[in-house]
Amino acid sequence: MTDRGTEKKQWLAFHHDWKPMEGEVIEEQPITIYVNGSEFVTLMGTPLNQDWLAVGFLTNEQVIQSPEEIVDLRIMDSGCCVDVWLENEVSQPSKTIITSGCGGGITYNDPRIGVEPFQDDISVRPEQIQRAFNNLQSKDSLYARSRGVHAAGLLDAEADRLLLVVEDVGRHNTIDKISGAGLLTGQSPRGKVLICTGRISSEMVRKSALMGCAVVASRTSPTSLAVDIAQAWNLTLVGYVRLGKMRVYSAPERLGY
């Protein structure tokens, strides 16, 4: 049985004795994106907001730049396929990079190149980031129901509120969903703060930079390459946002240092 991104499963719980239990487990399945009738990529992810995932992936891979390029966008009844028709022809990239993200991440671009250093004068207070994380996963979220899921949010520091929140079994998928949601709903990520729950790897920094997010924060750690890239691109990279603490690896002046 499937219910909005989770499936009911049974298990045996042990605490002094055995007890049969039933509850929700986060759903994972292959999601294939077709572009102009041809298979473009298959991602492992949670079948929720698949249109955001498809559009965000294509945007972050620089296949599309605006919603006007999309002629038709449909999620197939099974939920495992997204059909995207564009006004221009698209060639399948010849080089594929399997990313370090969970959920079977794929990119066609070297995450180390192709982004100019940020000059944004955006500012955000540390307590704003901490408060945004407290509001990221609500009582009715997939995480509250099943655990085992990542989340990402788009924080408007000037208005001090979360504009978008998405969830997926793949942490890089959540970044693509934020990008796709922003493109389709008209809420541009540019100049906003990206917050996420998973480890920040190099391809996630690249996706964030292409979205125009000069500040990226996570509850957990960045990789060494992510730190190197953030420093080179003048992107503010924040890790271990928890219990009133955080680590800032690059460009701390945006947080008032």
TILOMI-128358 format. One record per atom (N, C-alpha, C): residue in three letters; x, y, z. Coordinates in steps of 0.2 Angstrom, whole numbers, plus 5000, padded with zeros to 4 digits. Layout:
BEGIN
AlaXYZ
...
This chain:
BEGIN
Met500449945000
Met500050005000
Met500450065000
Thr500350114996
Thr500750174995
Thr500250234997
Asp500650285001
Asp500250345003
Asp500750405003
Arg500650434998
Arg501050504997
Arg501850494999
Gly502150454996
Gly502850444997
Gly503150395002
Thr502650365005
Thr502850305010
Thr502450245008
Glu502650185011
Glu502350125010
Glu502250095017
Lys501650065018
Lys501550025024
Lys501949955024
Lys502349945029
Lys502749885030
Lys502749855037
Gln502849795037
Gln502849765044
Gln503549745046
Trp503649745052
Trp504349725055
Trp504249695062
Leu504749665064
Leu504749635071
Leu505249685075
Ala504949715081
Ala505349755085
Ala505549715091
Phe506149725094
Phe506449695100
Phe506549745105
His506249745111
His506449785117
His506249745123
His506749705125
His506649655130
His506249595128
Asp505749605123
Asp505449545120
Asp505249565113
Trp505049515109
Trp504849535102
Trp504149555101
Lys504049605096
Lys503349625095
Lys503249645088
Pro502749615085
Pro502549635078
Pro502349705077
Met502549745072
Met502349815071
Met502249825064
Glu501849875063
Glu501749905056
Glu501749975056
Gly502050005050
Gly502150075050
Gly502350095043
Glu502450165042
Glu502650185036
Glu503450185035
Val503650165029
Val504350165027
Val504350215021
Ile504950255020
Ile504950295014
Ile505050255008
Glu504650285003
Glu504650244997
Glu505250264992
Glu505550214989
Glu506050224984
Glu505950184978
Gln505950214972
Gln505850184966
Gln506250224960
Pro506350184954
Pro506750224949
Pro506250274946
Ile506450334944
Ile506050384941
Ile506450404935
Thr506150384929
Thr506450394922
Thr506150464919
Ile506650504917
Ile506450564914
Ile506550564907
Tyr506050574903
Tyr506050564896
Tyr506050644893
Val506450654888
Val506550724885
Val506350714878
Asn505850744875
Asn505650744868
Asn505550674866
Gly505350634870
Gly505150564868
Gly505750514869
Ser506350534871
Ser506850494872
Ser507050484880
Glu507250424882
Glu507550424889
Glu508150464890
Phe508150504895
Phe508650554897
Phe509050524903
Val508750504908
Val509050484914
Val508550454918
Thr508850404922
Thr508450374927
Thr508750384934
Leu508350414939
Leu508550424946
Leu508250384951
Met508550364956
Met508150334961
Met507950384966
Gly507250384967
Gly507050434972
Gly506350424974
Thr506050464978
Thr505350464981
Thr504850484976
Pro504350444974
Pro503850474969
Pro503350524972
Leu503650584973
Leu503250634976
Leu503550704972
Asn503150744969
Asn503350804966
Asn503850784960
Gln503750734957
Gln504150714951
Gln504250764946
Asp503750804945
Asp503850854940
Asp504350904942
Trp504350924949
Trp504950964951
Trp505650934950
Leu505650874952
Leu506250834951
Leu506550834944
Ala506050824939
Ala506350824932
Ala506550894930
Val506150944931
Val506251004929
Val506951034932
Gly506951024939
Gly507551044943
Gly508151004940
Phe508150944939
Phe508750904936
Phe508950934929
Leu508450944925
Leu508650974918
Leu508951044919
Thr508651084924
Thr508951154925
Thr509651154928
Asn509751114933
Asn510451104936
Asn510951074931
Glu510651034926
Glu511151004921
Glu511251054915
Gln510851114916
Gln510951164911
Gln510651144904
Val510151104904
Val509751084898
Val509251134897
Ile508951164902
Ile508451214901
Ile508651274906
Gln508351334904
Gln508551394908
Gln507851424910
Ser507351414907
Ser506651454909
Ser506051404907
Pro505551414911
Pro504951374910
Pro504651384903
Glu504751434899
Glu504551444893
Glu504751394888
Glu505351364889
Glu505651314885
Glu505251244885
Ile504851244890
Ile504451174892
Ile503751184888
Val503651134883
Val503051134879
Val502551094883
Asp502751034886
Asp502250994889
Asp502650954895
Leu502350944900
Leu502650914906
Leu502150864909
Arg502250804910
Arg501750754912
Arg502050704916
Ile501750684922
Ile501950624926
Ile501550574924
Met501750514922
Met501450454920
Met501050424926
Asp500450394924
Asp500050364930
Asp500450324935
Ser500950284932
Ser501250244937
Ser501750284942
Gly501850344940
Gly502250384944
Gly503050374943
Cys503150324939
Cys503950314938
Cys504250344932
Cys503850384928
Cys504050414922
Cys503850484922
Val504250534920
Val504050604919
Val504250614911
Asp503750644908
Asp503850654901
Asp503850734900
Val504450754897
Val504550824896
Val504750834889
Trp504350884886
Trp504450904879
Trp504650974879
Leu505150984876
Leu505451054875
Leu505451084868
Glu505451144868
Glu505451174861
Glu506051164857
Asn506651154860
Asn507251134856
Asn507451064857
Glu507851044852
Glu508150974852
Glu508650974858
Val508750914860
Val509150904866
Val509550834864
Ser510250844865
Ser510650784863
Ser510850754870
Gln510850684870
Gln511050654876
Gln511850664877
Pro511950684883
Pro512750694885
Pro513050634884
Ser513750634882
Ser514150574881
Ser514450554888
Lys514550594893
Lys514950584899
Lys514450584905
Thr514450534909
Thr514050524915
Thr514550524921
Ile514350554926
Ile514750554933
Ile514250524938
Ile514350474941
Ile513950444946
Ile514150484953
Thr513750514956
Thr513850564961
Thr513950524968
Ser514150554973
Ser514250524980
Ser513550534983
Gly513050554980
Gly512350564984
Gly512050494984
Cys511650484990
Cys511250424990
Cys510650434985
Gly510350374984
Gly509850374979
Gly510050364972
Gly510650354971
Gly510850344964
Gly510950404960
Gly511350454962
Gly511350524959
Gly511850514953
Ile511650554948
Ile511950564942
Ile512050634940
Thr512650654937
Thr512650724934
Thr513050714927
Tyr513050764923
Tyr513350764917
Tyr513950814916
Asn514050844922
Asn514450904922
Asn515050894928
Asp515650914926
Asp516150914931
Asp515950964937
Pro515850944943
Pro515650994948
Pro516151044950
Arg516751044947
Arg517251084949
Arg517351154945
Ile516951144939
Ile517051204934
Ile516351234932
Gly516451294929
Gly515851324926
Gly515451374930
Val515751394936
Val515351444940
Val515851504942
Glu515551564941
Glu515951624943
Glu515851634950
Pro516351664953
Pro516351674961
Pro515751724962
Phe515451714968
Phe514851754970
Phe515051824972
Gln514751874970
Gln514851934973
Gln514251964977
Asp513751924978
Asp513151934982
Asp513251964989
Asp512952014991
Asp512952044997
Asp512452025002
Ile512151965000
Ile511651935005
Ile511851925012
Ser511451945017
Ser511651935024
Ser511051895027
Val511251845032
Val510851805035
Val511151795042
Arg510651805047
Arg510951795054
Arg510951715056
Pro511451695060
Pro511451625062
Pro510851605065
Glu510451645069
Glu509851615072
Glu509251605067
Gln509351645061
Gln508851635056
Gln508951565053
Ile509551545052
Ile509651475049
Ile509451425054
Gln509651435060
Gln509451385065
Gln508651375066
Arg508351435066
Arg507551435066
Arg507251395060
Ala507551415054
Ala507351375048
Ala507351305048
Phe507951275051
Phe507951205052
Phe507451175057
Asn507351215062
Asn506751195067
Asn506151185063
Asn506051225058
Asn505351225054
Asn505351185048
Leu505951155047
Leu506051115040
Leu505551055040
Gln505551015045
Gln505150955045
Gln504650955050
Ser504050965047
Ser503450975052
Ser503150905054
Lys502650915058
Lys502350855061
Lys502050805056
Asp501850835050
Asp501550795045
Asp501950785039
Ser502650795040
Ser503150785035
Ser503250705034
Leu503550685028
Leu503750625027
Leu504250595033
Tyr504650645035
Tyr505150625040
Tyr504850605046
Ala504350645048
Ala503950625055
Ala503550565054
Arg503350545048
Arg502950485047
Arg503450425046
Ser504050425043
Ser504350365041
Ser505150375043
Arg505450435044
Arg506150435045
Arg506450415038
Gly507150415038
Gly507450395032
Gly507350435026
Val507250505027
Val507150545021
Val507550615022
His507750635017
His508050705017
His507550765015
Ala507750825017
Ala507350875016
Ala507750935014
Ala507450985010
Ala507851045008
Ala507351105008
Gly507551165010
Gly507151215010
Gly507451275007
Leu507051325005
Leu507251385003
Leu507051445007
Leu507651475010
Leu507451525015
Leu507551595012
Asp507051635013
Asp507151705011
Asp507351745018
Ala507951765018
Ala508251795024
Ala507951865025
Glu507851895020
Glu507551965021
Glu506851965024
Ala506451915022
Ala505751905025
Ala505751865031
Asp506351825032
Asp506351785037
Asp505851725037
Arg505751695031
Arg505251635031
Arg505551585026
Leu505251525027
Leu505451475022
Leu504951485016
Leu505151485010
Leu504751485004
Leu504551425001
Leu504951375002
Leu504851304999
Leu505151255003
Val504851195004
Val505151135007
Val504951075003
Val505451035002
Val505350974998
Val505750915002
Glu505450855001
Glu505750795004
Glu505950744998
Asp506450695000
Asp506550644995
Asp507050594998
Val507050534996
Val507550484999
Val508250504997
Gly508350544991
Gly509050564989
Gly509150634991
Arg509650644994
Arg509850714996
Arg509950764990
His510250734985
His510350784979
His509750794976
Asn509250744976
Asn508550754973
Asn508250814976
Thr508350824983
Thr507950874986
Thr508150944983
Ile508850944981
Ile509051014978
Ile508751024971
Asp508750964967
Asp508450974961
Asp507650994962
Lys507350964966
Lys506650984968
Lys506551054969
Ile506951084973
Ile506951154975
Ile507051194969
Ser507551174964
Ser507651214958
Ser507051204954
Gly506751144953
Gly506151134949
Gly505551174951
Ala505451174958
Ala504851204961
Ala504951284960
Gly505551304961
Gly505651374960
Gly505451394952
Leu505751354948
Leu505551374941
Leu504851374939
Leu504551324941
Leu503851314939
Leu503351354943
Thr503551374949
Thr503051414953
Thr503251494953
Gly503851504950
Gly504051574950
Gly504351604956
Gln504551554960
Gln504951574966
Gln505651564965
Ser506051614963
Ser506751604961
Ser507151594967
Pro507651544967
Pro508051524972
Pro508651584973
Arg508751624967
Arg509251664967
Arg509251714973
Gly509751724976
Gly509851774982
Gly509551744988
Lys509351674988
Lys509051644994
Lys509551604998
Val509351575003
Val509751535007
Val509551465006
Leu509951415004
Leu509751345003
Leu509951305010
Ile509451275013
Ile509551235019
Ile509451155017
Cys509851115019
Cys509651045018
Cys509950995024
Thr509650935024
Thr509850895029
Thr510450845028
Gly510550835022
Gly511150785021
Gly511850815020
Arg512250765020
Arg512950785018
Arg513050825012
Ile513450875012
Ile513550925006
Ile514150895002
Ser513950874996
Ser514550854992
Ser514650904986
Ser515150884982
Ser515350934977
Ser514750954972
Glu514450904970
Glu513850914965
Glu513350954968
Met513250944975
Met512650984978
Met512851054978
Val513551074979
Val513751144979
Val513651174972
Arg513851134967
Arg513751154961
Arg513051174959
Lys512551124961
Lys511851134960
Lys511651204963
Ser511851204969
Ser511651264973
Ser511851334970
Ala512551334968
Ala512851384964
Ala512451404958
Leu512251354954
Leu511951364948
Leu511251394949
Met510951384955
Met510251404957
Met510351484959
Gly510951504961
Gly511051574963
Gly511051574971
Cys511051524974
Cys511051524982
Cys511851534984
Ala511951594987
Ala512651604989
Ala512751584996
Val512251554999
Val512351525006
Val511951455006
Val512351405008
Val512151335009
Val512251315016
Ala511751285019
Ala511851265026
Ala511551195026
Ser511851145031
Ser511651085032
Ser511751065039
Arg511351015041
Arg511350985048
Arg511950945049
Thr512250925043
Thr512850875043
Thr513450905040
Ser513950865038
Ser514550895036
Ser514650905028
Pro515050945026
Pro515250945019
Pro515850905017
Thr515950885011
Thr516550845009
Thr517150895008
Ser517750875007
Ser518350915006
Ser518250955000
Leu518050914995
Leu517950954988
Leu517451004988
Ala516850994992
Ala516351044993
Ala516651104996
Val517051095001
Val517351155004
Val517851195000
Asp518251154996
Asp518651184991
Asp518351224986
Ile517751194983
Ile517351234978
Ile517051294981
Ala516751284987
Ala516451344990
Ala516851404991
Gln517451384993
Gln518051434995
Gln518151474988
Ala518251434983
Ala518451454976
Ala517951504973
Trp517251484975
Trp516751524972
Trp516451574976
Asn516751584982
Asn516551634987
Asn515851624989
Leu515651554990
Leu514951534992
Leu515051515000
Thr514551545004
Thr514551525011
Thr514351455012
Leu514751415015
Leu514551345016
Leu514551335024
Val513951315026
Val513851305033
Val513651235035
Gly513951205040
Gly513851135041
Gly513651125049
Tyr513451065051
Tyr513251055058
Tyr512851105061
Val512351125058
Val511851165061
Val511451125066
Arg511551125072
Arg511151095077
Arg511351115084
Leu510851115088
Leu510951125095
Leu511251195096
Gly511051245092
Gly511251315093
Gly511951325090
Lys512251275087
Lys512951285085
Lys512951275077
Met513551295074
Met513651285067
Met514351295065
Arg514551265060
Arg515251275057
Arg515251315050
Val515651365050
Val515651405043
Val516251395040
Tyr516251365034
Tyr516851345031
Tyr517151395026
Ser516751435024
Ser516951485019
Ser516451545019
Ala516751605017
Ala516351665016
Ala515951685023
Pro516251685029
Pro515851695035
Pro515551765035
Glu515751815031
Glu515551875032
Glu514751885031
Arg514451845027
Arg513751845025
Arg513351825032
Leu513651795037
Leu513351785043
Leu513551835048
Gly513851885047
Gly513951935051
Gly514651935055
Tyr515051885052
Tyr515751885056
Tyr516151945055
